[in-house]
Amino acid sequence: MEKKDGNSLEKLQIKYMKAALRQARKAYELGEVPIGCVIVFEGKIIGRGYNRRNTDKSTLSHAEITAIRKASKKMGDWRLEGCTLYVTLEPCQMCAGAIVQARIPEVVIGCMNPKAGCAGSILNILEMPEFNHQVKVTRGILEEECSGMLTLFFKELRVRVREERRERKKGG
């Protein structure tokens, strides 16, 4: 992997986090929690994913799992060595475990998840020395954009839920 100065590395991180945010917008448009992910190998996006748990009715339809599945297919291997995963929200325990299992060496996170995050908030599965693989983690890339989309989603969801309750009370 070629060395990049701090400035060009940050520009690349921003570029790919914007791609992850585009994936998150797809989830948002479906009414899903807006989380997006891309996996990059040698300067190319080889896996994309966004949250589709409700749409697919599947616990496994997280952005990271979908992106890992697509990247593995593209690489022809379950090992994603040499790849960097960009995700808008800190991975949960399932996704953090999948990242370690896939041998992804680097993860870039938009915003942290203090209620369910497993890359430093509740646990830090990605950097546990007890595992045979540890991940280099960068946090806070486009943090405001990533957290802002989530905040807006949950604000709108609370309004929708209140309106639905009001409608049910009127009808009942």
N, C-alpha and C positions, 0 to 999 in steps of 0.2 A: 504494500500500500504506500503510495507516495505521500511525502510530508507536505502539509499545507500550512501556510502561515495562519495565525489566528483570525485575521480579517477574512481571508478567502474561505476558511473553514466555517466561520459564522455565516457567510453568505450562502454557502451550500446548505447548511442546516436550515436556514430560513427558507430557501427555495423548496426543499423537500418537505418541510413542515407545512408550507402553503399547499403542497400537493395533498398532504394528509388532511388539511382543513377542507379541501375540496371534497374529499371522501366523506368527511363528517357532515358536510352540507347535504349529501345524498341521504344520510340517515335522518337528518333533520326534516327533509322534505317528505320522508315516509312517516314522520311522527315518532321516530325512534330517538333514543338518547344520542346526541350528535358526537360520536367518536369515530375518528378516521385514522387510517394507518397506511403507510407505504413502506416497502422494503426495497433498498437500493443495493445494486451490485455493479461495481465498476462504472459508476456514473449513470446507470440506467435503472429506472423503476421496473422491478421484475415481479412485484406483488402488490396488490391494492386490496383494501377491505374497509368496510364500514359496518357499524352496529346494525344487526337485523334480527335481534332476538325475538321480538314480537311478530315481525313479518314472517319469519321462518318457523316460529313456534319452537325454537331450539335454544337451549342453554349455550350451545357451542358457537352460535353465530355472533361472536365478538369480532371486532375489526381486526385484531391481531391474528386470531386463528384463521380467518379467511385469507389474510395477506400471506401468512406462513404457508398455508395450503397451496396457494397460487405460485408463490416463489419456489417452493419445493418441486412443483410440477415443472416449472420453467427450467430450474437447475438440474432436474433429473436426479435429485438426491434429497434426503431428509435433512442432511447437514447443510446449514446455510452459512458456512464459514466464509468470511470476507464480505458479509452483508452488513448493512446498517438498517435498523428498523426505526422508523419515525412514527410516533403515535401522539395524538392530541391530548390524551388523558393517561395518567399513570396506570400501568397494567394491574389487573386484579391477580389473585393467586393462580388462577387457571392459566391466564395468558403469560404471566411471569414464568411459570413452570414450563410452558411450551417454548418460550424464548430460550430458556436454559437448555431444554432438551434438543432444540434445533441447532444448538451451538452458535447462535447469533452472537458475534463478538461485541456489538455496540448498539445501544438504544438511545434515542433522543426523544425526550418527553416534553410536551407542551406545558401542561399544568398538572399539578399533583392532585391526589384524591385522598384527603385525610380520613374519609370514612371507609374506604375499601382498597386503597393502594398498596401494592406489594413490591414497590421499587423504592422504598424509603419511608413511606408514611406509617403504615401499620407493621409491615414486615419489609425486609429487603431481600427477597428471594434472588434477585439478579446479582447481588454482590456477596452472597454468603460464601465464605472461604471453605465451608464444609463440603460444598458441591465440587464435582470434578471440573466444572466450567463456571467462570465468573464473567460478567458482562460489564463493559465500560459504559457508564451512564452519564448523560448530559441532561440537565433539567432546566426548564424555564425558557425554552425557545418559542417565541411568539406566545408567551404565557397569557397575555391579556386577551388576544384574539381567541385562543383556545378556551379559556375560562369564561369569556364573555358569551360565546355561543352556548355553552352549557347553562350559564345563568339565565339567559334569555329563554332557552327551552323550558327550564323548570318554572320560570315565572309564568310563561304562557300556559304550561300544563296546569298549574294551580288555578289560574283563571278559568280554564276549560272545566276542570273538576267542579269548581264552585258553581259555574253556570249549569252544569249537568244536574247537580244536586237541587238547585233552584227549580229547574224544569220538572224534575221528578216530584218535588213537593207540590208544585202547581197541579200536576196531572194526578196525584194520588190523594 
